[in-house]
Amino acid sequence: MGSKKTDCIIIYSSLFASILGIAASVRIYVMDELQMDEFSGNVAFLITCLLFGAAYICFQSILDEWLPPKVEHIFAKKQRQPEPESESEAVPTVQEKTVPKYEEYRQTAQQRVQQEQMQRLENVLSYTVRELALYMEEKEMQKLYEHIRFFQYASEKECRLIEPSVTVDPKIKTIDLMHFGWNIGNQFHKSGIETATFIKRVFARALKESDISTIIRKLKAEGTCIIKIKKEL
């Protein structure tokens, strides 16, 4: 509090000293330059003090009454201005929609397909041994089993690579082998050329007189036979 009072005294003392100095200079100017008497000089001194004092008071009133509200209004306006949104806030985020339990259903479906394929293979192998057990040695049957497992997923080109061939009793004729091929190929959803190529390679000695095109035509040929056409095994 004492420091603030001292500052005010210093400021007003400097102001009054400045006004008195200017008024004294005016008094000297009037008396020396204008060649007027001492009374006129004193009047000029007094008027100068009054004018500068009034000018200071007016100036101070303007600063106290007009300037603070303007400054406050400017700062308030700046504070009210909304801050620009950042790019991360301006761009709406899009949540990626996922399929509920997709992986669970996918794995379940894959397991079901695998089980169906395994069951289909078991059915074909069981059918094979029922039909041909009387006409093949066990060793030959084992080779035929391996060829059938390969055939389930093999393409026509891959079937061309099958070896060695399987020996079957002469009682099993060409028509029987063709019927056998069609029966198992139908279970594996194989095309005519895939089935024909398979039995041509597996029963190479028994079918040495038949080419692929002939086998394709005669896969379901009618005639006297041991192995019948069966859509369901």
MARGUTOR-840992 format. One record per residue: x, y, z of N, C-alpha, C in turn; residue in one letter. Coordinates in pm, whole numbers, plus 32768, in hexadecimal, padded with zeros to 4 digits. Atoms other than C-alpha are relative to their C-alpha. Example, Ala and Ser with C-alpha at 12.3 -4.5 7.8 and 13.67 -1.06 7.14 Angstrom:
! residues 2
  neast  nnorth   nup  caeast  canorth  caup  ceast  cnorth   cup  rest
   8059    7F89  8000    84CE     7E3E  830C   805A    8078  8000     a
   7FAE    7F89  7FFA    8557     7F96  82CA   7FB3    806D  8049     s
***
This chain:
! residues 233
  neast  nnorth   nup  caeast  canorth  caup  ceast  cnorth   cup  rest
   8054    7F87  8000    8000     8000  8000   8056    807C  8000     m
   7FA6    7F8E  7FFA    811C     80F2  805D   804A    8014  7F80     g
   7FB8    7FF9  807F    81D3     809C  7F1C   7FA8    803F  7F93     s
   805C    7FC8  8065    809E     80ED  7E48   7FEE    8096  8013     k
   8010    7F70  7FE2    8073     823E  7EFA   807B    804E  7FD4     k
   7F83    7FBF  8028    81E0     8293  7EBC   8006    800F  7F69     t
   8000    7FFA  8093    81BA     8241  7D49   7FA5    806F  7FD0     d
   805D    7F95  8029    808E     832B  7D2F   803E    808A  8017     c
   7FC1    7F7E  7FE1    814E     8446  7DD8   806A    8021  7F97     i
   7F96    7FE9  8062    8271     8418  7CE8   7FC4    8028  7F79     i
   803D    7FE4  8082    818C     8413  7BB5   7FC5    808D  7FFC     i
   803F    7F7B  8001    80C4     854A  7C19   8067    8070  8011     y
   7F97    7F9A  7FF1    81FD     8604  7C86   8044    801B  7F7A     s
   7FC1    7FEF  8083    829A     85C3  7B33   7FA4    804A  7FA1     s
   8060    7FBC  8056    815A     8631  7A86   7FF7    8095  801E     l
   800A    7F71  7FD9    813A     8774  7B4D   8080    804C  7FDE     f
   7F81    7FBF  8021    82AB     87BF  7B1E   8008    801E  7F6B     a
   7FFE    7FEB  8090    8281     8792  79A6   7FA6    8075  7FD8     s
   805D    7F92  8021    8152     8878  799C   803A    8087  802A     i
   7FC4    7F83  7FCF    8201     8980  7A70   8074    802C  7FA7     l
   7F8F    7FDF  8056    8332     8969  7992   7FCF    803C  7F7D     g
   8034    7FCB  807E    8262     899D  7856   7FC4    808B  8014     i
   803E    7F7D  7FE4    819E     8ABC  78F8   806A    806C  8016     a
   7F94    7FA0  7FEB    82E3     8B65  7967   803F    8029  7F7C     a
   7FC7    7FE2  8083    836A     8B49  7805   7FA4    805F  7FB3     s
   805E    7FA7  8044    822B     8BEC  7780   8008    808E  803B     v
   7FF7    7F7B  7FBE    8247     8D08  7884   807A    804C  7FD0     r
   7F85    7FBD  802E    83AE     8D4D  781E   7FF2    802D  7F70     i
   8013    7FDC  808D    834D     8D44  76AD   7FAB    807E  7FF2     y
   8058    7F8C  800A    8236     8E41  76E7   8049    8080  8029     v
   7FBE    7F89  7FCD    830D     8F30  77AB   8079    8027  7FAC     m
   7F86    7FDE  8047    8451     8F1A  76E2   7FE9    8011  7F6A     d
   8011    7FFB  8090    83E2     8ED1  757E   7F91    805E  7FD5     e
   8072    7FAB  8026    8295     8F82  757B   8007    808A  8041     l
   7FEB    7F7E  7FBF    8314     90A2  7655   7F84    802E  804D     q
   8074    7FDD  7FAF    81E7     9095  773C   802A    800C  8092     m
   7FDC    7FE6  7F74    81DB     90F5  78AC   7FF7    7F7F  8052     d
   7FFC    8073  7FA6    81FA     9011  79D9   7F75    7FC6  8019     e
   8089    802F  7FE9    807E     8FFD  7A0F   7FD4    7FA3  7F90     f
   8025    8053  8073    8049     8F77  78B2   804A    7F7A  8003     s
   7FB4    807C  7FF7    815D     8E7C  78EC   7FC4    7FA1  8068     g
   803E    8054  7F9A    80B8     8E06  7A2E   7F7B    7FC3  7FD1     n
   8080    8033  8036    7F67     8DEA  797E   801A    7F8C  7F9D     v
   7FDD    806A  805E    8009     8D1C  7868   802B    7F82  804A     a
   7FD3    8070  7FAE    80AE     8C41  7973   7F89    7FB4  8039     f
   8075    803F  7FC1    7F60     8C06  7A23   7FA9    7FB8  7F98     l
   8053    803F  8069    7E9F     8BC1  78E1   8040    7F7E  7FCD     i
   7FB9    8077  8030    7FAA     8AC8  786D   7FEF    7F8D  8064     t
   8011    8068  7F99    7F95     8A0E  79BB   7F72    7FC6  7FFC     c
   808B    802F  8003    7E19     8A03  79A6   7FE4    7FAA  7F85     l
   8019    804C  807C    7E16     898E  783B   803E    7F74  8005     l
   7FBF    8084  7FF9    7F12     8877  7870   7FC4    7FA7  806C     f
   8042    804E  7F96    7E6A     8812  79B8   7F7B    7FC7  7FCF     g
   8080    802F  8035    7D18     8803  790B   8013    7F94  7F96     a
   7FE4    8063  8066    7DAF     8744  77E8   8023    7F78  803E     a
   7FDD    807D  7FBE    7E42     8644  78D7   7F85    7FBC  803B     y
   8078    8039  7FC2    7CF9     861B  7991   7FA6    7FBF  7F97     i
   8052    8039  806D    7C3B     85E6  7849   803C    7F7F  7FCA     c
   7FBD    8077  8033    7D3C     84F0  77CE   7FF2    7F8A  8060     f
   800D    8068  7F9B    7D32     8431  7916   7F73    7FC8  8007     q
   808C    802C  7FFE    7BB5     8425  790B   7FE4    7FA2  7F8B     s
   8012    8057  8076    7BBF     8394  77AE   803D    7F77  8019     i
   7FBF    8080  7FE5    7CB4     8289  781D   7FB1    7FAC  8065     l
   8046    804A  7F96    7BE8     8230  7953   7F76    7FD0  7FD8     d
   808C    801F  801E    7A8C     822F  78BB   7FED    7FB9  7F79     e
   8019    8035  8087    7AAF     81D4  774D   805A    7F88  7FDD     w
   7FA2    8066  802A    7BE9     8101  7725   7FEA    7F77  8042     l
   8011    8085  7FC3    7BB0     7FEA  782B   7F8B    7FAF  7FC8     p
   806D    8050  803B    7A55     7F87  77A5   8021    7FCB  7F74     p
   7FDC    802D  8087    7ADE     7F79  7643   8060    7F8A  8004     k
   7F9E    806D  7FF5    7C04     7EA2  76AA   7FBD    7F80  8031     v
   8047    8074  7FCB    7B21     7DBF  7774   7FA7    7FBF  7F95     e
   8056    8033  806A    7A31     7D9D  764B   8051    7FB2  7F99     h
   7FAB    8043  8063    7B4E     7D41  7560   802C    7F77  8033     i
   7FD2    807F  7FC7    7BD5     7C35  764C   7F8D    7F9C  8010     f
   8074    8059  7FF2    7A78     7BAA  768F   7FD8    7FC5  7F7B     a
   8022    802F  8086    7A35     7B8F  7518   8060    7F93  7FD3     k
   7F9D    8064  8025    7B78     7AD1  74E6   7FE9    7F7D  804B     k
   8018    8078  7FB0    7B22     79E2  7600   7F86    7FB2  7FD0     q
   807A    8042  802D    79CA     799B  756D   8010    7FB8  7F7B     r
   7FEC    803F  8083    7A56     7937  741A   8023    7F6D  8014     q
   7FE4    8090  7FEF    7A49     77B5  73FF   8084    7FDB  7FBD     p
   7F83    8031  8039    7B8F     7707  73C3   7FE2    7FA3  7F8B     e
   8018    8058  8074    7BA6     765F  726F   8015    7F6E  8026     p
   7FF7    808E  7FE3    7B6D     74EA  727F   8077    7FC4  7FB6     e
   7F90    8043  8041    7C95     7413  7237   7FCB    7FA0  7F97     s
   8029    8059  806E    7C91     7331  7108   7FCB    7F7C  8035     e
   802E    807F  7FCA    7C68     7203  71E4   7F73    8009  8035     s
   8087    7FEE  7FCD    7B2A     7299  727F   7F9F    801C  7F8E     e
   805A    7FDA  806D    7A9F     7320  7138   7FD6    7F87  7FAD     a
   801F    8074  8053    7AAF     71D2  7085   7FBD    7F96  8057     v
   8045    8064  7FB0    79AB     70E1  710F   803F    7F77  7FEE     p
   7FC7    8085  8007    7A31     6F8C  7164   7F95    7F9A  7FDC     t
   805D    8067  802D    798C     6E67  70B8   802A    7F7C  803D     v
   7FE2    807F  7FC1    797E     6D2C  7185   7FE6    7F8D  7F9E     q
   800D    8072  805B    79BC     6BF4  70BB   7FA2    7F98  803B     e
   8062    8062  7FD2    7899     6B06  70D6   8035    7F74  7FE4     k
   7FD2    808A  800E    78F3     699C  710F   7F89    7FA1  8004     t
   8068    8066  8001    7826     6865  70D3   8006    7FB6  8086     v
   7FFF    8043  7F7E    77BF     67D2  7226   8025    7F6D  7FF3     p
   7FD8    808C  7FF8    786E     6688  7272   8028    7FC5  7F78     k
   7FDB    802F  8086    78F6     6673  710D   8063    7F8C  8006     y
   7F99    8068  7FFA    7A2C     65A7  7167   7FC9    7F7F  803B     e
   803A    8077  7FC2    7961     64BE  7243   7FAE    7FB0  7F9A     e
   8051    8043  8065    7869     6471  712B   8056    7FC7  7F8F     y
   7FA7    802F  806B    7982     6454  702C   8044    7F7E  8028     r
   7FBD    807A  7FD1    7A3D     6353  70FD   7F9E    7F8B  8009     q
   8065    806A  7FF8    78FB     6293  713B   7FE1    7FC8  7F76     t
   801D    802B  8088    78B2     628A  6FC5   8073    7FAC  7FC7     a
   7F8C    804B  8031    7A15     6217  6F75   8006    7F74  803E     q
   7FFF    8082  7FBD    79FF     6103  7077   7F94    7FA5  7FC7     q
   806C    8050  8037    78B2     6092  6FE9   8025    7FC9  7F76     r
   7FD5    802E  8085    7943     6083  6E87   8067    7F90  800C     v
   7F9A    8066  7FED    7A6F     5FBD  6F01   7FC4    7F7C  802E     q
   8042    807A  7FD0    7990     5EC8  6FB9   7FB4    7FBB  7F8E     q
   8049    8039  8071    78B8     5E9A  6E82   805E    7FBC  7F9E     e
   7F9F    803B  805D    79EB     5E5B  6DA9   803A    7F7F  8039     q
   7FCC    8078  7FC1    7A75     5D61  6EA4   7F99    7F8F  7FFB     m
   806A    8063  8005    7926     5CAF  6EB4   7FED    7FC9  7F74     q
   800F    802B  808C    790F     5CA7  6D38   8071    7F9F  7FDA     r
   7F8F    8059  801C    7A6A     5C0C  6D22   7FEC    7F78  8042     l
   8017    807F  7FBA    7A11     5B05  6E26   7F97    7FAC  7FB7     e
   8068    8047  804A    78D8     5AAC  6D62   8039    7FC0  7F81     n
   7FC6    8033  807D    79A0     5A83  6C1F   805E    7F8B  801D     v
   7FA3    806D  7FDF    7AAC     59AD  6CC5   7FB4    7F83  802B     l
   8050    8074  7FD5    79A6     58D0  6D69   7FBE    7FBD  7F87     s
   803D    8036  807A    78F5     58A9  6C1B   8067    7FB3  7FAE     y
   7F96    803F  8050    7A3E     5852  6B70   8020    7F74  8033     t
   7FDB    8083  7FCB    7A95     5739  6C5B   7F8C    7F9E  7FF6     v
   8072    805A  8010    7934     56AC  6C4A   7FF7    7FCA  7F72     r
   800E    8027  808D    7936     56A5  6ACD   8075    7FAC  7FCE     e
   7F8A    803C  8040    7A9A     5633  6A89   8050    7FA2  805A     l
   7FB2    8057  7FA5    7B0C     5569  6BB7   8012    7F74  7FC7     a
   7FF7    8087  803A    7AC5     5427  6AFC   805A    7FFA  7F85     l
   7FBA    7FFE  8081    7B89     5495  69CA   808A    8043  8006     y
   7F7D    7FC0  7FF1    7CC4     5536  6A5C   8046    7FCB  807C     m
   7FB0    8022  7F8B    7DDE     54D7  6B43   8002    8079  8060     e
   7FFF    7F94  7F9B    7DFB     559D  6C85   8068    806B  7FDF     e
   7F97    7FA0  8025    7F3E     563D  6C0D   7FD1    805D  7F92     k
   8034    7FAE  806D    7E95     56B5  6AD0   7F91    805D  8032     e
   806A    7FAC  7FC7    7D6B     5731  6B98   803B    8078  804B     m
   7FC0    7F91  7FB6    7E56     5800  6C70   8030    806C  7F9E     q
   7FD6    7F9E  8065    7EE8     58A5  6B38   7F88    804C  7FC8     k
   8078    7FBE  8034    7D8B     58EA  6AB6   7FCA    8066  8065     l
   802B    7FA2  7F98    7D30     598D  6C03   804F    8084  7FF6     y
   7FAB    7F88  8007    7E58     5A7C  6BE3   7FDF    8052  7F84     e
   8023    7FB8  807B    7DF9     5AD3  6A7C   7F79    8049  800F     h
   8083    7FC2  7FED    7C90     5B1B  6AE4   800B    807B  805A     i
   7FEB    7F8B  7FA9    7D02     5C03  6BFE   803C    8073  7FB0     r
   7FC4    7F99  8055    7DD5     5CC0  6B00   7F98    8037  7F9E     f
   8063    7FDA  8066    7CB8     5CC5  6A02   7F97    8063  8036     f
   8068    7FAB  7FC7    7BCB     5D77  6AF1   801A    8095  7FE5     q
   7FDE    7F72  8012    7C82     5EC5  6AC5   8054    8019  7F83     y
   7FA7    7FF2  8073    7D46     5E87  6983   7FB9    8037  7F86     a
   8033    7FD1  8080    7D16     5F37  6837   801C    7F98  7F94     s
   7FEA    805E  806E    7D19     5E8B  66E4   8096    7FF2  7FE1     e
   7F70    8005  801B    7E87     5EE7  66AF   8049    7FB1  806C     k
   7FBF    804A  7F92    7EE5     5E5F  6805   7FE1    7F6B  7FF7     e
   8023    808E  800E    7E2C     5D1A  67BB   805B    7FBA  7F9B     c
   7FA7    803B  8063    7F16     5CE5  6695   8081    7FCC  803F     r
   7F82    8024  7FBF    8034     5CBC  678D   7FF3    7F87  805C     l
   8017    806E  7FA3    7F98     5B9D  6851   804C    7F82  7FD3     i
   7FBA    8080  8015    806F     5A65  686E   8025    7FC8  8089     e
   800B    8067  8069    809C     5945  689D   7F6D    7FD7  7FEC     p
   8088    802F  801C    7F6C     589F  6804   7FDD    7F8D  805E     s
   8034    8067  7FA6    7E95     57A4  68BE   7FD5    7F86  7FAD     v
   8027    807C  8044    7E62     563A  685B   7F7B    7FCF  8038     t
   8085    802E  7FD9    7CFE     55B8  685F   7FE4    7F7A  7FBA     v
   8024    8083  8038    7C6B     545D  681F   7FC0    8012  7F76     d
   8039    7FF6  8087    7C14     5421  66AE   7F67    7FF7  7FFD     p
   8092    8007  7FFC    7AAD     53DE  671B   7FC1    808C  7FFC     k
   8030    7F76  8006    7A8B     5557  673E   801F    8035  7F75     i
   7FF2    7FD5  808A    7A50     55CE  65DD   800F    8098  7FF5     k
   7FF1    7F71  801C    7A84     5720  653B   7F84    804E  802E     t
   807A    7FBA  7FDB    7918     5781  6573   7FF3    800E  8098     i
   8004    7FFA  7F6E    7939     572F  66E6   805A    8072  8034     d
   7FA4    7F96  7FD6    7A65     5817  670B   7FC9    808A  7FDF     l
   803C    7F80  8024    79B0     592B  6653   7F8F    8024  8060     m
   806B    7FE7  7F9F    7882     5906  6735   803B    8025  8089     h
   7FBE    7FE1  7F80    7967     5902  6866   8035    8090  7FFF     f
   7FCB    7F77  800B    7A12     5A3F  67ED   7F93    8069  800A     g
   806D    7F9D  7FFC    78C8     5AF2  67B4   7FC5    8009  808C     w
   803E    8001  7F7B    7840     5A8C  690A   8051    8053  8064     n
   7FB0    7FB4  7F9E    7966     5B19  69CF   8016    8090  7FD0     i
   7FF0    7F78  8034    799A     5C44  68E6   7F86    8055  801B     g
   807C    7FB8  7FE4    782F     5CA4  6919   7FFD    802F  8091     n
   7FFC    7FD9  7F73    7863     5CA9  6A92   805E    8076  8018     q
   7F9E    7F94  7FF2    798E     5D92  6A6A   7FE2    8077  7FA4     f
   8029    7F95  805E    78D6     5E6C  6968   806A    8018  7F95     h
   7F99    7FF6  8067    79DB     5E21  685E   7FC0    8006  7F75     k
   802D    7FFA  808B    79B7     5E6B  66EC   801D    7F7B  7FBA     s
   7FEB    807C  804B    79B2     5D5A  65E1   8092    7FE8  7FE1     g
   7F74    8014  8026    7B17     5D97  6572   8057    7FE5  807B     i
   7FB4    801C  7F86    7B99     5D9A  66D9   7FED    7F6E  8029     e
   801B    808B  7FDA    7AEE     5C4D  6724   8041    7F9E  7F9D     t
   7FC6    8058  8066    7B5C     5BB1  65DB   8097    7FF9  800C     a
   7F6E    7FFE  7FF1    7CC5     5C1E  660D   802A    7FB1  807B     t
   7FDF    8047  7F84    7CC3     5B94  676F   7FFE    7F69  7FEB     f
   8006    8092  800E    7C4D     5A34  6719   805E    7FCD  7F92     i
   7FA1    8026  8069    7D26     5A30  65DF   808B    7FEC  803B     k
   7F7C    800B  7FC2    7E5B     5A65  66B8   8001    7F93  806B     r
   8003    8061  7F92    7DEF     598D  67E1   7FF6    7F71  7FCB     v
   8011    8086  803B    7D7D     5863  670F   803D    7FFD  7F74     f
   7FBD    7FF0  8082    7E7B     5897  65FA   8002    7F80  7FAE     a
   7FF8    807F  804C    7EA3     5726  659D   7F75    7FD4  7FD2     r
   8087    802E  8024    7D2E     56DA  65A0   7FC1    8059  7F94     a
   803E    7FA2  8060    7CDA     580F  64CF   8062    8029  7F92     l
   7F9A    7FD7  8060    7E06     580D  63E7   7FC7    800E  7F72     k
   803B    7FF8  8085    7D23     57DF  62B7   7F9D    8074  7FF2     e
   8063    7F93  8003    7C41     5909  6312   8046    8087  8011     s
   7FC7    7F7A  7FF0    7C9C     5A74  62DC   7FA2    8055  8057     d
   804A    7FA8  7FA4    7C23     5B99  63B2   7F77    8026  7FC9     i
   8080    7FD6  803B    7B13     5C0B  62C2   7F9A    7F90  8003     s
   805B    8074  7FFC    7A80     5AAC  62B0   7FCE    7FE8  808E     t
   8027    8014  7F73    7A81     5A8A  642A   7F98    8067  802A     i
   805F    7F96  7FDB    79CE     5BD9  6450   7F74    7FDD  7FCC     i
   8082    8020  803C    78B9     5B64  6366   7FBC    7F89  8043     r
   8036    807D  7FCF    7890     5A14  640E   7FFF    7FF3  8099     k
   7FFE    8007  7F6E    78A3     5A6F  657E   7F7D    7FC7  8039     l
   8081    8031  7FD1    772F     5A22  65A4   7FC0    7FA0  7F9A     k
   8033    805A  8068    7711     5924  648D   7FB1    7F8E  803E     a
   8052    806F  7FD2    760C     5816  64B1   8037    7F7C  7FC9     e
   7FD2    8084  802C    765C     56A5  6499   8010    7FA3  8075     g
   7FEA    8063  7F96    76AB     5569  6558   807A    8029  8052     t
   7F93    7FCE  7FAD    777F     55CC  667F   7FF2    7FCE  8090     c
   8000    8020  7F70    77DC     5583  67E8   7FE5    807E  8053     i
   800E    7F81  7FB7    77F4     56EE  685C   7F95    8054  7FBB     i
   8070    7FB2  8037    76B2     57AD  682A   8016    8096  8019     k
   8000    7F6E  7FEB    7680     5925  6807   7FB2    8020  807F     i
   8042    7FD9  7F82    762E     59BA  695C   8014    8096  8018     k
   7FF8    7F70  7FE4    75DB     5B26  6996   801D    801A  8094     k
   7FE6    7FF6  7F71    75E4     5AF1  6B0E   804A    7F82  802D     e
   7FB0    8072  7FD2    76EA     5A14  6BB2   7FD5    7FD4  808C     l
***
